Amino acid sequence: MREHQLQKPRPLLEIPFQLALLVLVFVFYSFDRDQPQIQFHQVIFFLNYVGAVLIINYLLLPRFFYKKKYWQFLVAFLVIIVLVILMEELVLERIFFPDGRGRRFQPIFFSLLDVLPVITILSGFKFGWDLIVKQREVEELQLSVEENELKFLKSQIHPHFLFNNLNNLYSYALDNSEKTPAIILEMSSVLRYMLYECKEKFVPVEGELKQLHNFVKLNELQVEDRGKITFTKPEAIDDHLKIAPLILLVFVENAFKHSVGSQSENITIDISVGISAEEELAFVCSNSYRAQANTDDISMGIGLENVKKRLELLYPNAHTLRIEQSPDTYKVTLKIKLASASK
């Protein structure tokens, strides 16, 4: 499975963004139809705003606002605004306009109309940038959690398979059965596939069905002449079609476990796989069983709950699973839109 590492925010990308924003806002701030050229005092006045914005964006927002200390942020923000107005009215106005605007203190309302729009725009864009970065981190974290959960779910299948089949192998070994070498050979083939070829999130459908057939042959040895096992699949499968590994195996394993475990004769297990022209895989697995002889609830269990969870994660809104249970038959019908897998 391909692993995703969380990417830290890249501040170097933010610098050109903020500089471009400052230039754009300054152009609108300093534009005068009667005097289209940029005046030196306009640059100085704008730098006064920029200094305030830097404090708000890189000190007040992370220290107060993002930590939900809203009252502290509001008070500090108002203090910054007041300082900007005082700097403009008591210092800059008297330096650049000593005989005009510098002689009187402009009403606070008009000062706010000059200061607040510029600072709000610049701080708002910084807030939006941080929001985008945070959203990206959340999405990457969610993806990482899902992949780790999938790895955990897949890892559970290995011991589940081993426990079930080692018991069978042990019983054959005690009886010195001639089938023991064949069981070991088939078991090693399936295990090799599980351990070494199922590392990817999705594997070729053809390879998956081949190993599913090996698994059926491995468990078919338990049935011998006590019933009938059928397995049908398409003869040719496109190489580009892929499926999540070991999804189908769990249902087949349950079929053998509960059919063989509850019946001594007349065992019937029918497995079929088909693929439509729309690249939808249809899997049907039905098995006979005797409810009174079955001590386990076949509709529950670690394996079945495991595969349901994996289907939800890998094929959201792209699969249907129907389980039908009668007094003597258990049937699973699964349809998966192969092209709609969660990449």
C-alpha positions in Angstrom: 0.0 0.0 0.0 1.3 3.4 -0.9 1.8 5.5 2.2 1.2 9.2 2.4 3.3 11.4 4.7 1.9 14.6 6.1 3.3 17.6 4.4 4.2 20.6 6.6 3.0 24.0 5.4 5.6 25.6 3.1 6.1 29.2 4.2 8.1 30.0 1.1 4.9 29.8 -1.0 3.2 32.2 1.3 5.8 35.0 0.9 5.2 35.7 -2.8 1.5 35.4 -2.2 1.5 38.0 0.6 3.8 40.3 -1.4 1.6 40.2 -4.5 -1.4 40.9 -2.2 0.4 43.9 -0.6 1.2 45.4 -4.1 -2.4 44.9 -5.2 -3.9 46.5 -2.2 -1.4 49.3 -2.3 -2.4 50.1 -5.9 -6.0 50.4 -4.9 -5.2 52.3 -1.8 -3.0 54.9 -3.5 -4.9 55.2 -6.7 -6.0 58.8 -7.4 -7.6 59.7 -10.7 -6.5 63.3 -10.4 -2.9 62.4 -9.4 -2.2 58.9 -10.8 1.4 58.8 -9.7 2.5 57.3 -6.5 3.4 59.7 -3.7 6.1 59.1 -1.2 3.8 59.8 1.8 1.4 57.1 0.5 4.1 54.5 0.8 4.9 55.6 4.3 1.3 55.6 5.4 0.8 52.2 3.9 3.8 50.8 5.6 2.2 51.9 8.9 -0.7 49.6 8.0 1.6 46.8 7.0 3.4 46.9 10.3 0.1 46.5 12.1 -1.0 43.7 9.8 2.2 41.7 10.4 1.6 41.9 14.1 -2.0 40.7 13.7 -1.2 38.0 11.2 1.8 36.4 12.8 1.3 37.2 16.5 -2.3 37.8 17.4 -3.9 35.2 15.1 -1.7 32.2 16.1 -1.4 33.2 19.8 -5.0 34.1 20.5 -7.5 33.6 17.6 -6.4 30.0 16.6 -6.3 29.0 20.3 -9.9 30.3 20.7 -8.9 33.1 22.9 -11.3 35.4 21.1 -11.6 38.2 23.8 -7.8 38.5 24.1 -7.6 38.7 20.3 -10.3 41.4 20.1 -8.7 43.5 22.8 -5.3 43.2 21.2 -6.7 44.0 17.8 -8.4 47.1 19.0 -5.2 48.3 20.7 -3.3 47.8 17.4 -5.9 49.8 15.5 -5.7 52.6 18.0 -1.9 52.7 17.8 -2.1 52.8 14.0 -4.4 55.8 14.1 -2.3 57.6 16.7 0.9 57.0 14.6 -0.9 58.4 11.6 -2.5 61.4 13.2 0.2 62.4 15.7 3.3 61.6 13.7 2.9 61.0 10.0 0.3 63.7 9.4 2.4 66.3 11.2 5.6 65.3 9.2 4.1 65.3 5.8 1.2 67.8 6.2 2.4 70.2 9.0 0.4 73.1 7.6 -2.8 71.1 6.7 -4.1 67.9 8.1 -1.4 67.7 10.7 -2.8 70.7 12.6 -5.9 68.9 13.7 -6.9 65.4 14.9 -9.3 63.8 12.5 -12.5 62.4 14.0 -12.1 58.8 15.0 -14.9 57.6 12.7 -13.1 58.9 9.6 -9.8 57.5 10.8 -11.4 54.1 11.2 -12.8 54.3 7.6 -9.2 54.8 6.4 -7.5 52.2 8.5 -10.0 49.3 9.0 -10.6 48.4 5.3 -6.9 48.0 4.5 -6.1 46.1 7.6 -9.2 43.9 7.4 -8.4 42.9 3.8 -4.8 42.1 4.4 -5.5 40.1 7.6 -8.5 38.4 6.0 -6.3 37.0 3.2 -3.8 35.7 5.7 -6.7 34.0 7.6 -7.9 32.5 4.3 -4.4 31.2 3.5 -4.1 29.6 6.9 -7.5 28.0 6.5 -6.5 26.5 3.2 -3.3 25.1 4.7 -5.2 23.7 7.7 -7.8 22.1 5.4 -5.0 20.4 3.4 -3.4 19.1 6.7 -6.8 17.7 7.8 -7.3 16.0 4.4 -3.8 14.5 4.5 -4.3 13.4 8.1 -7.6 11.8 7.3 -6.0 9.9 4.3 -3.2 8.8 6.6 -5.6 7.5 9.2 -7.6 5.6 6.6 -4.6 4.0 5.1 -3.3 3.0 8.6 -6.7 1.5 9.3 -6.7 -0.4 6.1 -3.2 -1.8 6.9 -4.5 -2.9 10.3 -7.6 -4.5 8.8 -5.5 -6.3 6.2 -3.0 -7.5 8.8 -5.9 -9.2 10.7 -6.6 -11.4 7.7 -3.3 -13.2 7.9 -3.7 -14.7 11.4 -7.4 -15.3 10.8 -6.4 -17.4 7.7 -3.6 -19.1 9.6 -5.6 -20.2 12.6 -8.4 -21.7 10.5 -6.1 -23.7 8.2 -3.4 -24.7 10.7 -6.1 -26.6 12.6 -7.1 -28.4 9.4 -3.4 -29.2 8.7 -2.9 -30.5 12.2 -5.8 -32.9 12.0 -4.5 -34.3 8.6 -1.0 -34.6 10.1 -2.4 -36.6 13.0 -4.0 -39.0 10.6 -0.9 -39.3 8.5 -3.0 -38.3 5.6 -1.5 -38.5 2.1 -3.1 -35.1 1.4 -0.9 -33.3 4.0 1.8 -32.3 1.4 -0.8 -31.0 -1.0 -2.4 -29.0 1.8 1.0 -27.5 2.7 1.7 -26.7 -0.9 -1.6 -24.9 -1.5 -1.4 -23.1 1.9 2.1 -21.9 1.1 1.0 -20.5 -2.2 -1.8 -18.5 -0.7 0.4 -17.3 2.2 3.0 -16.2 -0.3 0.4 -14.2 -2.1 -0.9 -12.6 1.1 2.5 -11.7 2.4 4.4 -10.5 -0.7 1.9 -9.7 -3.4 -0.8 -7.9 -1.5 1.2 -4.9 -0.3 -0.5 -2.6 -2.8 -3.8 -1.0 -2.2 -5.2 -2.6 -5.3 -4.1 -5.7 -7.2 -5.0 -7.2 -10.6 -8.3 -8.9 -10.6 -6.9 -11.9 -12.6 -4.2 -12.6 -9.9 -6.7 -12.2 -7.1 -9.1 -14.7 -8.6 -6.3 -17.1 -9.3 -5.3 -17.1 -5.6 -9.0 -17.3 -4.6 -9.2 -20.5 -6.7 -6.1 -21.9 -4.9 -7.8 -21.1 -1.6 -10.9 -23.0 -2.8 -8.8 -26.0 -3.8 -7.0 -25.9 -0.4 -10.3 -26.0 1.5 -11.9 -28.4 -1.0 -9.6 -31.1 0.4 -11.7 -31.0 3.6 -14.9 -31.8 1.8 -13.7 -34.8 -0.2 -16.7 -36.9 -1.2 -19.1 -35.3 1.3 -20.4 -32.7 -1.1 -19.9 -30.5 -4.2 -17.8 -27.4 -4.6 -18.1 -25.2 -7.8 -16.1 -22.2 -8.7 -16.6 -20.2 -11.9 -14.9 -17.1 -13.1 -14.3 -15.3 -16.4 -11.9 -16.9 -18.8 -10.2 -13.6 -19.8 -9.9 -10.5 -17.6 -8.5 -7.1 -18.7 -5.1 -6.4 -17.2 -6.0 -2.9 -16.1 -8.8 -4.1 -13.9 -7.8 -4.0 -10.2 -9.5 -4.9 -6.9 -8.7 -4.6 -3.2 -6.8 -7.8 -2.2 -8.4 -10.5 0.0 -11.9 -8.9 -0.1 -13.5 -12.0 -1.6 -11.5 -14.5 0.3 -13.2 -13.7 3.6 -16.6 -14.7 2.3 -15.3 -17.9 0.8 -13.5 -18.8 4.0 -16.7 -18.3 6.0 -18.6 -20.5 3.5 -16.2 -23.4 4.1 -15.9 -22.8 7.8 -19.6 -22.9 8.5 -20.7 -25.4 5.9 -18.0 -28.0 6.7 -18.3 -27.3 10.4 -22.0 -28.0 10.5 -22.5 -30.8 8.0 -21.1 -34.3 7.6 -22.6 -34.8 4.2 -24.5 -33.0 1.4 -22.1 -30.0 1.5 -22.8 -27.5 -1.2 -20.7 -24.4 -1.9 -21.2 -22.4 -5.1 -18.9 -19.5 -5.9 -19.2 -17.4 -9.1 -17.5 -14.2 -10.2 -18.5 -12.2 -13.2 -17.4 -8.8 -14.7 -19.8 -6.7 -16.8 -18.9 -4.4 -19.7 -19.3 -1.5 -17.3 -16.4 -3.0 -15.2 -18.6 -4.0 -12.4 -17.6 -7.2 -10.6 -20.4 -9.4 -9.4 -19.5 -12.0 -6.7 -21.9 -14.6 -5.5 -21.1 -17.2 -2.8 -23.7 -19.5 -1.4 -23.3 -22.4 0.9 -25.4 -25.0 2.7 -25.3 -25.3 6.5 -27.2 -26.6 9.5 -28.2 -23.9 11.9 -28.7 -26.3 14.8 -25.2 -27.7 14.5 -23.5 -24.3 14.0 -22.4 -22.8 17.3 -21.1 -19.5 15.7 -23.3 -16.7 14.2 -22.2 -16.8 10.6 -23.5 -13.3 9.9 -21.0 -11.9 12.5 -17.4 -12.5 13.3 -14.0 -10.7 12.9 -13.5 -11.6 9.3 -16.9 -10.4 8.1 -16.9 -7.2 10.0 -13.3 -6.6 8.8 -14.3 -6.9 5.1 -17.4 -4.7 5.6 -15.2 -2.0 7.0 -12.7 -2.3 4.2 -15.4 -2.0 1.6 -16.7 1.2 3.2 -13.2 2.7 3.1 -12.2 1.5 -0.3 -15.4 1.6 -2.3 -17.6 4.4 -0.8 -20.9 4.5 -2.6 -19.4 2.1 -5.2 -20.4 -1.3 -3.9 -23.5 -3.2 -2.7 -23.4 -6.1 -0.3 -26.4 -8.3 0.3 -26.4 -11.2 2.7 -29.4 -13.7 2.7 -29.8 -16.3 5.3 -32.4 -19.1 5.4 -32.6 -22.2 7.6 -30.2 -24.2 5.4 -28.6 -21.7 3.1 -26.3 -18.7 3.4 -25.8 -16.5 0.4 -23.5 -13.4 -0.2 -23.9 -11.2 -3.2 -21.3 -8.4 -3.6 -21.1 -6.0 -6.5 -18.2 -3.6 -6.9 -17.6 -0.9 -9.4 -13.9 -1.5 -10.1 -13.3 1.8 -11.8 -14.7 3.7 -8.8 -12.2 2.6 -6.2 -11.0 5.2 -3.7 -7.4 5.8 -5.0 
